[in-house]
Amino acid sequence: MRLNEQDNILNSINLAKTRYHEYIFKCLLPTKEFSLTINDKFPSPYALCFAIFGLQLLNDKLELKRNKSDWSFLLRKNIDDFKSKRLLLSINLNTDKPYLQLLTFTLSSLYILDSLDKDPLRDHVLPLIDQDISTILKSKGVFNGNPQSGNFAMFYAILLEHAKLFLGLDTSIKIQDWIKNHLNHINKQGFWGNFSNMTYLQFQNGYHQYEMFEYFNVENKFLDIAAQNVALLSDVKGHFAPYHGGGGCFDYDAIFIISGSSNKTINQHYELFTKTLKNILISQGEDGGFSESKYIRPRSLYNIFLAFKQIVLSDNNSSRIESIRYNATLLRSKHNKINTHWSNEPRKWSESNLWDSWFRMLTIARIDLSFKLTAPDDWGFIKYPGIGYHSSLNK
């Protein structure tokens, strides 16, 4: 990379970081809680975690220290209240994605705030890991590559490691079983499930296991294969979603896998990383945040043309069919906005939010370190299992 090009990219990244920092506080409410978007005026327990993750990534230790007491209290209150509400609905917490997701996000947030030693949420974690992990993973279709099963597998790996680090339990055998079962079921694409060809579903689902492989420093001979297969799904702008404009999760999951591969594979994808980085940077909103995609709504001939162009240019027949299904489904009115359990209010596809903003910045950070533009310490990765960890913390 030429020196002037390197300087330009670094300046763009630093500007994006500054604007992202400003965006985080635009979502801050008077109660010291956060809303998922600027327009949503209701606090979200998930948004509080995403804000803390963002400040950690930006190395804003001063703000984290200043709010340690208030945010630690809110995090614990939020997860306790959430658990009570789910139990009132007679929901099985062992397999409840919203609860498991908030719990693992909360644990990671409390770690960032250096508050876990005081109360490691034993009452939340112990009931979940007091079961045969292999059985529960199989029941969710993890090794068959069922949708959302990768997320589920990651939750339990985090909980097992948390119990080992903070609850004084020896969960080593269960963790090794988790790793061994995953390694024994990898398919020829480097992921999980009975798929004859590479698909978006495989890598977005399987990313979660690769996240834990990186944390546990697992030697995986399929990593380069997985990375090469994921790279084949990139579009002309370096995005990895089955719809135009990429997506916070799709792009991050893909870059995570490729950037975690061998130096030889990473070097092969220099131009791809460059395209991805530049197009993410220019997608940053005027408010400093990032959205899922700016090209899904409004419905227009131009946006439909862009979707059609992406499908036609695809070199992978399986991904082409998958993309057609996605785009056809997204044309339905029910998908005019994005509804998730992270917020009371649905959000627009083009609306900045704390989740996509954090994932976009994580993607930028991964590419930055792949290019060796800055040192790992310039980013605040989380030395705790789960999203936000980086292999440089192993050293």
URCOR-V622598 format. One record per pair of residues at least 24 apart in sequence whose C-alpha atoms are under 8 Angstrom apart, sorted by sequence separation. I is the first residue (numbers start at 1). J is the second residue. D is the distance in Angstrom with one decimal. If there is no record, write none. Layout:
I/J/D  I/J/D
This chain:
79/103/6.5  230/254/6.2  49/75/7.9  362/388/7.3  24/51/6.1  48/75/7.8  79/106/7.4  129/156/7.5  182/209/7.9  203/230/6.8  227/254/7.9  230/257/7.8  231/258/7.3  230/258/7.4  24/54/7.5  45/75/7.2  76/106/7.7  129/159/7.1  227/257/5.7  228/258/7.4  75/106/6.2  129/160/6.7  198/229/6.4  226/257/7.4  227/258/4.5  190/222/5.2  198/230/7.6  226/258/7.9  299/331/7.6  21/54/7.7  45/78/5.9  190/223/6.6  200/233/7.5  21/55/7.2  45/79/7.9  75/109/7.9  94/128/5.8  125/159/6.5  179/213/7.7  199/233/7.9  223/257/7.7  224/258/7.7  227/261/6.5  238/272/5.7  296/330/7.6  75/110/7.5  93/128/7.9  190/225/5.9  191/226/6.9  238/273/7.1  186/222/8.0  189/225/6.5  190/226/4.5  21/58/7.5  126/163/7.7  183/220/7.6  189/226/5.7  223/260/7.8  224/261/5.4  228/265/7.5  238/275/5.1  239/276/6.0  32/70/7.5  33/71/7.9  72/110/6.4  125/163/7.4  223/261/5.9  224/262/6.6  227/265/7.7  231/269/7.9  237/275/5.8  238/276/4.3  32/71/7.6  143/182/7.0  179/218/8.0  237/276/6.4  297/336/7.0  189/229/6.6  200/240/7.9  17/58/7.0  33/74/7.8  72/113/7.2  133/174/7.0  200/241/7.2  224/265/6.7  238/279/7.4  143/185/6.1  200/242/6.9  237/279/6.6  72/115/6.8  134/177/7.3  143/186/8.0  248/291/7.4  134/178/6.9  247/291/7.9  248/292/5.6  68/113/5.7  122/167/6.9  133/178/7.4  204/249/7.5  247/292/4.8  120/166/6.3  145/191/7.8  204/250/6.2  207/253/5.6  214/260/7.8  246/292/7.2  247/293/5.9  120/167/7.1  134/181/7.6  145/192/4.8  146/193/7.3  207/254/7.7  210/257/7.1  245/292/8.0  246/293/6.1  65/113/7.1  144/192/5.9  145/193/4.1  245/293/5.1  64/113/6.5  117/166/7.0  143/192/5.6  144/193/4.0  145/194/7.5  204/253/6.0  207/256/7.7  244/293/7.4  245/294/6.4  116/166/7.5  142/192/7.6  143/193/6.1  144/194/6.5  203/253/7.2  204/254/7.5  207/257/6.9  245/295/6.0  104/155/6.6  203/254/7.0  244/295/6.1  297/348/8.0  244/296/7.4  297/349/6.6  243/296/7.8  296/349/6.6  297/350/7.4  101/155/7.1  104/158/7.1  147/201/7.2  151/205/6.9  154/208/5.7  295/349/8.0  296/350/7.9  97/152/7.1  100/155/6.5  104/159/7.4  150/205/4.9  153/208/7.4  154/209/6.1  157/212/7.2  294/349/6.4  295/350/7.6  46/102/6.4  49/105/6.2  53/109/6.9  56/112/7.2  149/205/6.8  150/206/5.4  153/209/6.9  293/349/5.6  294/350/4.5  45/102/7.7  49/106/6.5  52/109/6.4  95/152/7.8  145/202/6.9  148/205/6.0  150/207/7.3  151/208/5.8  154/211/7.9  292/349/5.6  293/350/5.4  147/205/6.5  150/208/5.4  154/212/6.7  291/349/6.5  292/350/6.3  46/105/7.6  150/209/6.2  291/350/5.2  292/351/7.5  49/109/5.9  52/112/7.8  145/205/7.2  291/351/5.2  292/352/7.7  145/206/7.5  290/351/7.4  291/352/4.3  244/306/6.6  290/352/4.6  291/353/6.1  244/307/5.5  289/352/4.9  290/353/6.3  243/307/6.3  289/353/6.4  290/354/7.8  292/356/6.1  287/352/7.7  289/354/7.3  291/356/5.6  244/310/6.9  290/356/5.8  291/357/6.8  243/310/7.8  285/352/6.8  290/357/4.5  289/357/5.4  290/360/6.9  236/310/7.7  235/310/6.5  242/319/7.5  235/313/7.8  235/314/7.3  242/322/7.0  243/323/6.5  280/360/7.1  233/314/7.6  242/323/4.6  232/315/7.7  233/316/7.4  243/326/6.9  232/316/7.6  242/326/6.6  243/327/6.2  280/364/7.8  242/327/7.6  233/319/7.2  277/363/8.0  277/364/6.2  277/367/7.0  273/367/6.4  266/370/7.3  248/355/7.9  249/356/7.4  252/359/6.2  256/363/7.3  259/366/6.7  248/356/4.9  252/360/6.8  255/363/6.5  259/367/7.1  247/356/7.8  248/357/7.6  251/360/7.9  249/359/6.7  252/362/7.1  256/366/6.9  248/359/5.5  252/363/5.0  255/366/7.2  259/370/6.3  248/360/5.8  251/363/7.2  255/367/7.5  198/316/7.8  199/318/6.3  200/319/6.6  198/318/6.9  199/319/5.3  197/318/6.3  198/319/7.1  200/322/7.6  199/322/7.4  215/385/6.1  215/386/7.7  212/385/6.9  212/386/6.6  215/389/7.0  217/391/7.8  211/386/6.5  215/390/7.5  211/387/6.9  214/390/7.5  215/391/6.7  214/391/6.2  211/389/7.9  215/394/8.0  162/385/8.0  161/385/7.3  158/385/5.6  158/386/6.4  154/386/7.2  98/341/6.9  23/287/6.2  16/281/7.0  23/288/5.1  24/289/7.8  22/288/6.7  23/289/5.6  21/288/7.8  13/281/7.5  16/284/7.6  19/287/7.6  20/288/4.9  12/281/7.4  19/288/4.6  20/289/5.7  19/289/7.5  112/382/7.1  16/288/7.4  111/384/7.2  108/382/7.8  108/384/6.4  108/385/7.8  108/386/7.8  104/386/8.0  47/342/7.1  46/342/5.6  45/342/7.6  46/343/7.9  44/342/6.5  44/343/5.8  43/343/7.9  44/344/7.8  42/343/7.8  42/344/7.1  51/354/6.5  50/354/5.9  54/358/5.6  40/345/6.4  50/355/6.0  53/358/7.2  57/362/7.7  36/342/7.4  36/343/6.4  47/354/6.4  35/343/7.7  47/355/7.4  50/358/6.8  37/347/7.8  37/351/7.6  38/352/7.9  37/352/6.3  38/353/7.6  37/353/4.6  36/353/5.5  37/354/6.6  36/354/5.5  36/355/7.4  59/378/7.5  59/379/6.3  58/379/6.0  59/380/4.9  57/379/5.4  58/380/5.8  57/380/3.9  56/380/5.1  57/381/5.7  56/381/7.0  57/382/7.8  56/382/7.5  24/354/6.9  57/388/8.0  53/388/7.7  20/357/7.4  17/361/7.7  13/364/7.6  10/373/7.2  6/373/7.2
